């Protein structure tokens, strides 16, 4: 090589050396940067055991190289306590799997200092003070299990709540979450140290706890993350499904899942991966919980409405012990069934879901935290809870009693849990289920069995195109056109509404009374017999055969159907007033000859079918008084005038029309039940076209009074009132009502 080339080579080497130095100075590892997590722990000297566990678990390279982790590191003293509690001599007694359960569960994805752990990483940014969990590197993977037939199979858990289509997503290991408690979260949630110590009574709450451990040193920096030192060894917590499965005292609750709410579906992708990795030909099945459940107890991902929503909330489950569950099942659910297999599956869904919450239920928040059925936790934290755990995917409470769900403990439950009343249950489910099953709202209900409905011509057929409207059929017992589908359902719903009494617990039918039904029509009872307008018209009074109480009212069992009349109101007034000796006679005589009455149909002008009305009919003496006071046409001289029922003059005919209209409440039906008072419009319009009104005083049963526009107070004659007509109640009154034009 020539001297010239040697010189050039030397210059090139020198130039490259200068560039490398500049590169290293700019991009090289800063001298001030802390070592990785593994090396930081080594340098501290009191983490020999966790370092040995890291090595055994195969995570030395992970924690000794680049990355972005939060590691909750138990110090050696924590391990000494752990070894002693588990009768171990040292780390050598832990195999690689046991070490992995410790290391991976203490290893959280992403680096979080103490100040950030209380915040939730939402898709829109940080949400402060709502987080108490972080996703860890720990997950279960494929494990040995049994299918519903008891055969041994390989299983992978669902990693989504079953929505009927999605229950497992590839590339999601269903990683477990680690719970912790920081003071800003506890304060923001309205919790206290008592909530923490309810689960961890042996650990003091310090404002920074991880499960049952205390953080003794926080925010230790490392090249690949942050270290928080803890004073206890935390092993991987089980999930809800794992915990129930491993505890015999909850085996009866588990059987409900196994028998009715579980299936195993072949998972081709996981099967292929497992077979290639393990040299096996065993297929892997996904364990799938029923889509009707609030959540899948083996899903670690919470609702997954956002990727990290498991940071800020968790499931809760209250599970009764075997004795408590069996007692309730036998005494309540199986009152009318010989086995759970016989009952509709919806009963199983409701019973289990009553014990499931899609949110965290903290000990101090039982009364205000709502379950999947919309009900609070009905347990005494001090007396009814025998076991409590914060698990990887939820909060678990073992209880000495069941959650008494509204659908079972209300008047609705009297029909729902009895197969003889399945038709009525189906009708109640159309629109009334949630109202009458609310134990805070009073209801009375008249129960009618399938046989009673069938005898009345009502039938329930198999669903057509899965549309419940088309399962109903009505065949009039006396003959006539058959109704099917929605037409039959509309009729049935009006019948059903006659059997539901809102806002009132009628405990006994032995006396007499009148009550307003859910549909706005009234029914009456007397000496344990009940009747509505249709029954009254037919002379068919329905007998009460039994009564049972519920938390929100009383269920009375009837031997017939309460029916409605379709007869025009005018026909019922005719029936009341046609006899010459009837106190309704004079009113009827004026009505039938008036310009507003159609004799061929019984229709009254402006009294429309389908609307509600109340008729206040003055008795004969009151009509005579109205005649002599000039409010109705008559002949002779006052005070000895007699009625002129068929006046010739237009003015006199108009007088009759005004008088009658003022005695009719428009679109309002009231009875002497003591429930509703107020000012109500009549059918009469004043000279300005505005409706006139009457004030009805109905503060106590059987003492109704009406105040007219001249402040005259008129009594309802109780013995001749509450006559039930077509969405109408007819009352006899002791005086006429006077209007102002």
PyMOL commands that set and color helices and strands:
alter all, ss='L'
color gray80, all
select helices_A, chain A and resi 3-27+37-44+48-57+60-63+76-85+91-93+96-105+114-117+183-188+193-199+240-245+248-261+268-278+309-311+322-333+340-342+345-353+363-368+406-409+411-416+419-431+433-436+450-455+468-471+485-497+533-538+569-577+585-592+620-628+650-662+718-720
alter helices_A, ss='H'
color red, helices_A
select strands_A, chain A and resi 69-74+107-109+120-122+125-127+133-135+143-146+152-157+177-182+208-210+213-222+225-230+262-266+284-289+315-320+356-357+385-390+394-399+443-447+458-460+472-474+483-484+500-502+512-516+522-526+529-531+542-550+553-558+597-598+603-604+613-618+634-635+642-643+664-666+678-685+691-697+705-707+713-715+723-725+728-733
alter strands_A, ss='S'
color yellow, strands_A
deselect
rebuild
show_as cartoon
